[in-house]
Amino acid sequence: MAPYYPLTIHRSDGQFEVATRSGVKEVNQPTTQQMNDTPDANGNVDCYKKLEVDEAKHVDWRRKLGGMLMHLLGGKAHADRNYILKEFPEGYVLWEHVKYNVEKAGAESKKEKGKHAAGVFERQDAYLYGHPQGRKKRFRSPADFFPHLLWLATDEDGDPMNCSCKICSPDGDEDPEAFSGKSELKAEVKFHPPTLSAAPKPTTNYTPSSISAAPSKPAFQPGPATMSKEQTADAAPGGKYIYRPGELVWFNNGSNWRLGVIAKRGLKNNKPRYLVQPLSNPHQQQKYQIKEDECLLRPWLAWSVPPTTVVQLNDMMFDQVPWDRVVRGEFDQAGHIMDYIVDGSILAAKVIDASYSLFERNEKALANPGEVHYNGMFFGAEKIWVGEPVRVRTSAPGVPTPDIVVLIIHKLIEKTTPEGASAVTFVGDVYKFVEMPTPYKNPQEWPTNPDLPPRMSMDLRYRNEIAHLATTGMWYEWRLLEPAARKGLADVKGRWYETHTLLPILRGPDKFQEDVNKGKTSDVGQFMNGRRDNNAVPEQRKKNRRDTLGQAVPLNFKVSRGLDGPPADDVFPDDQSQAQPQQAQQQQRPQQGTFDGDMSQFMNLDQADHGFYGSEMQH
């Protein structure tokens, strides 16, 4: 076995004893009641015990912390060595919460000391006590404690405000179990979508700031061993496209914005262009539009959907609507402007948002009975792949700026029941975006995380370069929160997007450049909603993307497979010679300042007579 080199952290803020709010001092450890190992009437023991330095779990914590610390600070010079903390910083003590039945444990519990003994211990959870805020603020895992350890090791000022751990940072919350010693309480996951403000103002000649050479390609990629051409293109840093075939988007229709689906994409003069199929009701199908400027498109999740123009349709699903009666005007209201095409697109978009389908079955994966692994998924409006990051919901209701958390997908697993029910699990590593004072003197010292996908690494370097050039003294990194996490459909908000590609469009180039000049860059997800936010349509498993789109698109509509399909599928219709002046107008950018009101006004269909939802499309 390779040797482990000891590390010592000389600075500590650990406290064996703290003062409560009432001024009474208490020991910074589990209470006397929690340490009581007397069995109850049924022979059950539920208590805390102090772990000694030679016990396996104590050693495991210190090895993981030593490895993470040197991985971040040691660089390549120390990459071939194993490291371990010689001891926890002074004042920090590791305790274990155990639950077991005396009769079942017996002599076997002694043999399995320090291990998870299946069938003996109902639980064996370790907690690190010692934080100066008291016993109700404790660390649950090495990954939980690592940000605090890094602060102790690197922050010359010793200012807790510079620490990004969950306890020192403003969003740190109390551990509910620390009060009673009972089983862990899981916080209810809630999410408050961002308040969308004024629409961005694109200009005709904006180019995002140049990016320095990307860091070397990570050695580890969580995607499948062999990726398809289309998946490889979407995973490449600095890719040509923001949007993917089959995705639901907003598109500019001249004086208004409408909803459509990307049918195919291609390059013209080395610039992206998209063939967009507008959504509609079954009786008023629309002709495709070609968009050769990504400023004329927005992700579905960038804006909130407005109500239908026909009020009676608001609470109905697309397939429930008697569209023949609607288009005959049977639901019209005097004094209101109706747009049945818009209403069809709104209701269809809600169904798409609540639907999912999986593709590229992975036959080589090691799957449990009843499970099927896939390489890709249409997740609501978006197309996602194994090996890339997705935005994850946080469990911090009421916090003005929730944590920026992503999951890098290692596996997409669907488990079906004999009754045909479907449950999808995302398996992967969860990371949190961390902002802190830079511990590095120059870019040559910047580390590269080999576990991040190339797109994330490139975007992270871009953001750090912006901060460095503006001499902000700040450093950004993705910090591992939970390895091999398992998340359900409701836990995932949607795709993760690079800062330098989409943010200038969402924020507007002027505002984006103003922030860049100050060394500030924001996460795109802060300006986007999450899948199924404010959408009452129930979760739906669909056969494929065409099944999801239903009658909202023409019968012969087809989603291109891109590089994985026949080249003929990606040929754009040559309609330039037949283009009408009206079509040329639709291709133009919205005029500067056209949409300068707040977003609720911008998307309000009651103002259709103002041109927000005009009638330029074919009826």
JOVEN-V391235 format. One line per field, one symbol per residue. ss: DSSP state (2 for helix, 1 for strand, 0 for the rest). A space follows every 50 residues. Layout:
# JOVEN-V391235
ss: ???
This chain:
# JOVEN-V391235
ss: 00011110000000001110000011100000000000000001111111 00000222222222222222222002220001111000000011111111 12222222222000000000111111111000000000100222222222 22220000022200000000000000222200000000000000000000 00000000000000000000000000002222222000000000000111 11000011111111111100111111110000000000111002221112 22000000002220000222002222200000000000022222222222 22201111111000000000111111111001111000111100000000 00001111111111110000011111111111111110000022200000 00022222222222222220000111111111111110222111100022 22222220222222222000000222200000000000011000222222 22000000000222002222000002220022222220000000000022 2200222222000000000
